[in-house]
């Protein structure tokens, strides 16, 4: 069964570049971004890990921990991290887990349950392991994205989506298309106009079902 929004993110214990980690314990009360890759020492993935390394401060400001998944060993990850830093200029200090067993790839439905990757496997053998999950402090999945091998991920968009998730968490609002932090939000239909004005102040009513308000302070 595929994982869906609001499912509890499967827990796991595995080795990583930061030692043995149990995912839910490592998260604590933070948000988490889990992003997976088909193999170390591949060109697109190297640029993506570099992008995440450069955004380390931005994720920290948002109480968000980042964990990389790759279907290679910790020894290989440590070697690859040197390439990542050389290319992007920032150290990849976030954990990269050892998923040579495909434990996490299967738990998160990145591969068929009966998948077998032979010795000497190539990125093409594990091409489906290119997924992003944003997970809330309650351990529920808030967002999933899957990318093909040829398309590098836009981590600025992933950061924007994280901002939108945090802006709407526990608040009866949603974000419109292309929303950026600081812009107005959409008031949920669970509130009538009077309730919405009491909670959010002045409304910009475009349609009876499309009402904008200033984003509430978090």
Number of C-alpha atoms within 10 A of each C-alpha: 5 8 15 13 14 14 13 15 22 14 13 13 15 15 16 22 20 12 11 14 17 12 18 18 11 14 21 13 14 18 24 25 24 17 23 25 26 25 27 21 17 13 10 15 21 21 17 19 26 22 20 25 21 17 15 18 11 12 19 13 8 14 12 21 20 20 19 20 27 26 27 20 19 21 11 16 23 15 12 18 22 13 18 22 18 12 13 18 13 19 19 23 15 17 20 28 26 24 22 16 14 22 15 24 26 16 17 18 15 21 17 11 12 7 13 13 14 8 6 7 13 14 17 11 15 22 16 20 29 24 21 20 20 26 27 24 15 15 22 17 22 20 18 16 12 15 14 12 18 7 9 15 22 10 14 12 12 17 18 15 20 22 16 18 18 15 20 17 14 8 13 15 24 19 20 14 6 9 15 15 13 11 13 20 23 21 28 16 14 10 13 12 16 11 11 21 14 9 14 16 13 13 17 14 14 9 8 9 12 13 19 24 20 16 20 15 6 8
